[in-house]
Amino acid sequence: MAEKEFVAEVTIEYKPVLSDPEGSVIANDLMKRHGFESVQDVRTAKLLKVRLKASSREKAKELVERMCRELRLANPISQNYVIHIL
């Protein structure tokens, strides 16, 4: 089977039970300095876009999942990640 090109988006963010210092700073700035009182919370995330070749969408996801685990792209103790294959 010929390999196809895929783009994987990996979104990495702090687990919901942990504080997000950068998000807190942004939220405070929006609310206090710029008058966006309706803002309740801001959470930040990192987005990785990986272009790769694989025989199927499932194989592409498996490969990216392996990359995340072996390269520790996210800290499993404090972060979650979600993989979307486009």
C-alpha angles and dihedrals in degrees: 000000000000118000119244129204118252135180117218122198114204115193114197122190141157115273111263093247092058127077119252105213095188091048091050092053091050092047093049091048092050093048103038106029101031104031100242093143092164091069108107101176142345125210122189128215138184119231121205120190113201121187112202145154123242139153093246144003089257093052090048090053092047090052094049090046088054091049090053093050100040097041092038092228086169127035103242092207097057107015141058126203135199125200122209120184111209 
